Structure formats: structure tokens, C-alpha cells
Amino acid sequence: MIGLIGKKVGMTQFFSEKGEAIPVTVIEAGPCTVTELRTPARDGYSAVQLGFGTNKEKRFLRPVLGQFKKRNLPPARFVREFRIEDAAGYEVGQSLTVSLFEVGQIVKVQGVTKGRGFAGVVKRYGFIAGHASHGPTAGKQPGSIGASAYPSRVIKGKRLPGHMGAVNLTIRNLQVVAVDAEQNVLLVRGAVPGPTNGLVIVKREG
């Protein structure tokens, strides 16, 4: 399933023809350059490798920089692979833009959520804190976390304090509200994971 690499610009609202205010996320998607093709005969699977963004050459490792120079391509800051059934319709150096998507199309957006650091159960899972008066001293503690007799241990997966955020998350069934080919911008209804300028991957559903 082919898609595009992009970055989250921010959120705004889009007014439909009926005057309805639609909350949308602005995504700068592409243009992405085809940097490599994977074939079953050589690699054991079929995929298209895309590059997005630029950076100074001195910021690339020499082996990585050599791969781009070998194909006479500008070095891309971000490189991702998209597995597809057949890569015959693509060629190295080809540019893919937001024209891959249409208004009304359903897409899914993958990104890394904002990192929140170490958080307690109230912030991390929405637990309710104990009473602030009349004697209780539990505060924001999680309370009892397991039985003492059986199984005499904390069950795996118990919701406890820990690192919050900074995980890969995919939001599905998002609708494309508008496509601006001149500015390489997609307007997607709803929110997508990640901070402003965070890297995202947009794919068509199905």
C-alpha cells in the first residue's frame, strides 16, 4: 500500500459548502522521491522506498550519502519503505505528490505521539485520586495492585506509573477534506498523532 511521508503542520478549521466548520489537521505531504525499489527476486519482498525532506550533506553518514550519490539523487532526511504487491509501476527518481489522494478519500495517519515523560496513573490512565480530606492519605497513588494469597504477584499489564507517550500510533478512518497540490498540503478531518512538525506517514485505507 503506497503512501506519502510528510510532517504535521498544525490544526485549523475548514468551512464546507454548507457552512459547517470542520476541524482539520494540516499535513505537508511530499513531494517524496523514489529512492529504491525492492523486488522479490533480489530482496524477497516487493516495496517502494521513499525519501522526504533535505538536510546538509555533512549531517549524513558517508555510506548513506553514497547510496544517494550512486543514483544521482539529492540526499533525503527521512527514508521509509512502503510494501506493495508489485513495484513495477515505479522507478528510481520518480516524484510522488499529494495527487495520490482525492477529496473524500479515507486514509490512515501514523506518527509518534508527544512524549510526556514519567507520569502517574491519574495522568496516564485517568484514574480518580483519593479524597483530599477526612483522613485518607492515598492521594494519587494507584491503590491495591494485586491479591496477597493468589497469585501473590502483580499481573502483567497492570496499569501503573511509567513512561507516557512517545509511541507509534496509527489513526484510522480519517477523511481527506481538501488537497492543495501547489503547496503539497493535505487537510485531514480530525486529529493526528505527534507534535507540530512531527513526522507522519499517510496511507490510503484498504
Protein Blocks (a to p, Z undefined) as FASTA:
>chain_A
ZZdddddfbdcddddfkopacddddddehjdddfbdcdfklnopacddddedjddfklpc
fklmmmmmmnopacdfbdcddddfblklpcehiacdfklpcehiacddddddddebjadf
klmnopacddfeehianlmagbjabdfkbgoiacehiacdddeejiacddehiacfbdcf
knopacdedjdeddehiacddddeZZ
